[in-house]
Amino acid sequence: MQTIDYKQLVEGIGDAVVVCDAAGAIIVWNDAAVRMFGFTREEALGKSLDIIIPERQRQRHWDGYNKSMATGETRYGNDVLRVPALHRDGRNLSIAFTVAMLYDEARKVAAIVAVVRDETQRWSEERQMRIRLAQLEAASKAASKEEAIAAQQ
């Protein structure tokens, strides 16, 4: 069986790969994470995930993170989590990710890895479609109402 160079895999993958230790410090930040979030490796490594978490989401994030670290379990291993995030320049992002728990030899949680995709454009396009659909439905209802009134006269 051929040996896989996992460092090369993490660097070559198109999605952001972010690994944090049990305390929440970033320990892996691949090139895709640099492109997605705007922070260089040097700026991200050793920092808290707070650099990419909107302030209003932080408490909820850390509550879930700490629970996962304590229990060694997460429901987002198979389920995609979609949340807002922040770019280095301050703009909002919409991201989707799954996570995996990483354990040491004693089966204690050592770290957590997130594989992250930027869905900002898709989310924006869907939002615009929902707005347009609501406009069309409102116009259709108004036209039907006018037709009903005209038929009564």
PLY file of the C-alpha trace (Angstrom):
ply
format ascii 1.0
element vertex 153
property float x
property float y
property float z
element edge 152
property int vertex1
property int vertex2
end_header
0.00 0.00 0.00
1.26 3.45 -0.92
2.04 5.93 1.87
0.11 9.19 1.76
1.86 12.48 2.47
-0.83 14.04 4.66
0.90 17.42 4.82
0.76 17.55 1.03
-2.89 16.48 1.11
-3.84 19.24 3.58
-1.97 21.86 1.57
-3.29 20.73 -1.80
-6.98 20.45 -0.94
-9.18 23.29 -2.20
-11.15 23.66 1.04
-9.76 25.37 4.10
-8.37 22.97 6.67
-8.17 24.43 10.15
-6.97 22.42 13.13
-7.22 23.69 16.69
-5.84 22.21 19.87
-8.11 21.33 22.78
-7.84 24.88 24.13
-8.95 26.40 20.82
-5.62 27.67 19.49
-5.10 27.30 15.74
-2.31 24.80 15.00
-2.89 24.11 11.28
-3.97 26.75 8.73
-3.62 25.66 5.11
-3.26 27.79 1.97
-7.01 27.58 1.29
-7.66 29.02 4.78
-5.31 31.89 3.94
-7.26 32.59 0.73
-10.67 32.19 2.37
-10.16 34.20 5.55
-7.32 36.55 4.54
-5.08 35.81 7.54
-1.57 34.59 6.76
-0.33 31.46 8.47
1.81 33.59 10.75
-1.20 35.71 11.74
-3.43 32.69 12.43
-1.20 30.07 14.04
-1.43 30.14 17.82
-4.44 32.48 17.75
-7.98 31.78 18.87
-10.72 31.01 16.36
-12.20 34.34 17.47
-10.28 35.90 14.56
-12.89 34.42 12.19
-15.96 34.15 14.45
-18.36 37.10 14.50
-18.63 38.48 18.03
-22.36 37.68 18.33
-21.61 33.99 17.58
-18.64 33.51 19.90
-20.40 32.41 23.09
-22.44 29.80 21.25
-19.35 28.60 19.40
-17.24 28.23 22.54
-20.05 26.52 24.46
-20.26 23.89 21.71
-16.50 23.66 21.30
-15.88 23.12 25.01
-18.64 20.49 25.16
-17.04 18.65 22.24
-13.62 18.80 23.89
-15.05 17.46 27.17
-17.12 14.65 25.62
-14.97 13.80 22.61
-18.10 13.91 20.45
-19.53 16.25 17.87
-22.65 16.09 15.76
-20.90 17.94 12.94
-18.75 15.02 11.85
-21.42 14.00 9.36
-23.77 16.98 9.40
-22.66 20.13 7.61
-22.74 23.22 9.80
-23.47 26.52 8.04
-22.51 29.66 9.94
-21.36 33.24 9.41
-17.65 33.99 9.58
-15.34 36.97 9.23
-12.67 37.78 6.69
-9.54 39.63 7.85
-10.78 42.78 6.05
-13.99 42.75 8.13
-16.42 41.52 5.50
-18.86 38.78 6.34
-18.57 35.29 4.92
-20.99 32.40 4.86
-19.16 29.13 5.48
-20.09 25.46 5.62
-17.95 22.85 7.35
-17.65 19.46 8.95
-15.35 18.59 11.82
-13.46 15.57 13.09
-12.10 14.97 16.55
-8.43 14.01 16.76
-7.36 11.87 19.72
-4.06 11.12 21.41
-2.84 7.60 22.26
-4.92 7.61 25.47
-8.08 8.42 23.42
-8.24 11.89 24.95
-9.23 14.70 22.57
-6.05 16.37 21.37
-7.43 18.57 18.60
-10.29 19.17 16.23
-10.08 19.61 12.47
-12.57 21.56 10.38
-12.83 21.29 6.61
-14.38 24.58 5.53
-15.95 25.77 2.29
-16.83 29.38 1.48
-20.50 29.50 0.48
-20.86 33.28 0.49
-21.63 33.57 -3.22
-24.09 30.66 -3.20
-25.84 32.03 -0.10
-26.11 35.48 -1.70
-27.51 34.03 -4.93
-30.07 31.98 -3.00
-31.06 35.05 -0.99
-31.58 37.04 -4.19
-33.70 34.21 -5.64
-35.87 34.13 -2.47
-36.38 37.90 -2.70
-37.28 37.67 -6.40
-39.67 34.76 -5.74
-41.41 36.75 -2.99
-41.75 39.71 -5.36
-43.22 37.53 -8.09
-45.65 35.89 -5.65
-46.78 39.30 -4.39
-47.27 40.54 -7.96
-49.23 37.40 -8.84
-51.51 37.80 -5.81
-52.09 41.46 -6.64
-52.96 40.58 -10.25
-55.35 37.83 -9.11
-57.02 40.25 -6.71
-57.44 42.83 -9.48
-58.91 40.18 -11.79
-61.40 39.13 -9.09
-62.47 42.72 -8.51
-62.84 43.32 -12.26
-64.94 40.16 -12.63
-67.34 41.36 -9.90
-68.00 44.63 -11.70
0 1
1 2
2 3
3 4
4 5
5 6
6 7
7 8
8 9
9 10
10 11
11 12
12 13
13 14
14 15
15 16
16 17
17 18
18 19
19 20
20 21
21 22
22 23
23 24
24 25
25 26
26 27
27 28
28 29
29 30
30 31
31 32
32 33
33 34
34 35
35 36
36 37
37 38
38 39
39 40
40 41
41 42
42 43
43 44
44 45
45 46
46 47
47 48
48 49
49 50
50 51
51 52
52 53
53 54
54 55
55 56
56 57
57 58
58 59
59 60
60 61
61 62
62 63
63 64
64 65
65 66
66 67
67 68
68 69
69 70
70 71
71 72
72 73
73 74
74 75
75 76
76 77
77 78
78 79
79 80
80 81
81 82
82 83
83 84
84 85
85 86
86 87
87 88
88 89
89 90
90 91
91 92
92 93
93 94
94 95
95 96
96 97
97 98
98 99
99 100
100 101
101 102
102 103
103 104
104 105
105 106
106 107
107 108
108 109
109 110
110 111
111 112
112 113
113 114
114 115
115 116
116 117
117 118
118 119
119 120
120 121
121 122
122 123
123 124
124 125
125 126
126 127
127 128
128 129
129 130
130 131
131 132
132 133
133 134
134 135
135 136
136 137
137 138
138 139
139 140
140 141
141 142
142 143
143 144
144 145
145 146
146 147
147 148
148 149
149 150
150 151
151 152
